[in-house]
Amino acid sequence: MDLFSRSWTALRTAVAELPDADFARPSGCTGWLVRDLVCHLVIDAQDVLITLVTPAESEPTRDAVTYWDIVETPTGDDPLDALIVRLAAAYEEPGLLKFHLDDVGSAAGRAAGLADPTARVGTRGQVLTAGDYLSAYVLEWTLHHLDLIEHLPDAAQPPAEGLARSRELLERIAGAAFPASFSDKDALLIGTGRRAPSAAETAELGEWAAKLPLVLG
């Protein structure tokens, strides 16, 4: 729960500190500008709020690892992706988008801090404990923090503990460990297809290289 808060606070702070001009730069999400990614984060924050006030009575069907599905690589044709781009453009002023993320994002952070980690919540047709749900989102926040700063070398990095926890989650999802020589950041970027491995990295990955990337949905 605490790591959710630290990862989410770091991501929102990184957005708040961006100069307005950076919102028109590319992000690490293919086809999305930084402003599109930030708009997606607003929707993510809304999802967190909705889920935490959606109690479930049945036994959990997923945990922090099985929450994630391995999906096909996006083609760019998803209607929701297109909607996000239009919504982001409609803000016109980056300050408005920053304000909306701070407003909804702060509320999501407060709700997470007040949540009972053992309580059961429903989302996407599945049931998790609130603790597992928020743990799963550490991976979401960390990957999107890396997306945010992909072309912004002066922006703050994600918290080291969030990177380590996200690597652990990704390895458990994959059922295999990345080479010890890979940094947590490189393991996440290569593992999710955010950057291609070098020849040396591919050799270290061995047979596992053919199973990458792991596209999470």
N, C-alpha and C positions, 0 to 999 in steps of 0.2 A: 504494500500500500504506500509506504514511504517512498519507494523507488518510482512508483507511478507519479507521485507529486513532484519529485525532483526532476524527472525527465520532462514532464509536461511544463513545469515552470521554466526550465531551461529553453525549451522550444519556443514558448510564448515570448520569453525575454529576447531571444534571438530575432524573432519577427519584429518586436517593438523597436529594436535598435537599428533596423535596416533603414538606410536612406531611401527616400521615395523612389529614386531612379532605379534601385535594385529590383523593384517589383516588376519591371518590364524585362528583366533578364531571364534567361532560361533556368529552369530548375533541373534537378536530377531525375524528375519524372518525364519520360519521353513525351514530347508534344505539349507540355505544360510550362507556362511561365511561372515565376515565383508567385505572382498574384493568384494564379489558378490553384497552386498548391495551398496557399494560405486560405483561400475560399474552401478548399476541401477540408482543411483543419477546422473551420467553423462547423462544417457538417459533422465531422468526427466528434467535436465537443457536444453537439446536439445529441448524437447517438449515445454518448456516455451518459448524459442527463436522462435520456429516455430509458435506457437500460436500467440504471440504478433505481428508478421508480417504477420498474415493472417486475413485481415480485412473482415468484414461481413456487409452487407447492411440491412438484415432483422431484425425484432424485436428479442430480446433475447428469447431463449426458455428454458434457465436454469439460475439459480443464484448460489451463493456460497454454498447453501444447496443442491439444486436439481442437482447440477453438479455430485454428488455422487450417484451411484446405490448400492443397497444391492445385493450382488452376492453370489454364492455358495462358500463354503470353498474350496480353491485350493487343487488339488489332487497331484500337483507336476509334472503333465504330460504336462503342457503348454509349447509349443515349444519356446516361448519367454523367459520363465524362464530358460530353458535349454541353450538357446543361451547366456544369461547373464552370466551364470556360465562359459561357454567356453571363452567368451570374457574376463572375469575377470582373468582367469588363463593365458590367452595369454599375459597379461601385465608383468608377471614374477616378476618385481620389484615393490614393493609398491610405490616407489617414482614416477614412471611413472603414476600410477593411481592417485596419489595425484595431480600431475601436470595437468593431463587432467581435473580433477574435478575443480581445481582452475581456469584453463583457460576458460573452457566452463561455469562453474558456475559463475565466475565473470562477464562474458558477459551477462548471464541471469539476474543477479542482476542489472547491468547497464540498460538493456533494460526495466526491471520492473520499475526502478526509473524514466525513461523517458516517460513511457506510460501514455496516457490520460485515467484516470479511467472510463470515460464515453464512450470511444471508444468501438465499438463492434468487437469482434473477434470470429473466428470459430475454433472449435476443436471437434474431435470425432463425427462429424456430427451435432453438436449443436452450438448455438450462445449464448455468454455471453458478458457482459461488461468486459473490462479488469480488472476493480476493483473487480468484483465478481470472476473472474477467479483467480486472485492473492490471494484473500481472501480464496478461496477453497484450495489453495496450502499451506496455513499456517497449515492446518490439515495434509497434506501430509508431510511437513517438520518436524512437531512436532512428528508424529508417527514414522517416520524413524529415527529421532534423538533418540527416546526411543529404537528403534531396534538396533541402532548402539552401544549404551552403555549398553545393556542388561547384558552382561557378562564382562563389563569393569567398575568396581566400581569407579575407579579414574578419569574417563572421565567427562567432564563438562555436566551438565544437560541442557535441553532446557530452553529457557527464560520462566519465570513465566507467562508473559502475553500471550505467545504463547500457553502454556498449558491451560490457562483459556479460551482463544478464541476457541481452538480446542475442549475443553469439551462442550462449548456452541454450536458449530456446530454439534457435534455428538449427543447432546441431541435434537437438532432441526431435525436432520435426523431421529432419532428414534421416535420423537414425544412424548418423556417422559424424565423426569429429573432423574439423579442418586441421591441416598440419599445424603443429605447434609454432612453426616459424611465421605463420600468418598473424598479423595484428588483429584485434577484435574488429576494427573498422574495415580492414581489407577482407576479412572473412565474411562480413555482412555485405559488402559491396559486390564481391565476387559471387557469393552464394546466392544472392537474389538477382544477379544479372545486371547490377548497376554499373559494373565495369568488367571488361573481359580480363581473364587472367593472362599474365605473361607466359612465355614459353616455359620458363623455369617454374612458375607457379602451377602450370598445367601438369608438368612432370611430377611435382610434389603431390598433386591431387590424385594422380594415377587413374584407376578405372572410374573413380568417383566423378572425374571431370565431365564424363559423358552424361551424367545425371543432372548437371547444372544447366541453366539456373533453376532455382526454386522460386516460382512465382506464387506469392501468397494471396489468398483471397478469403 
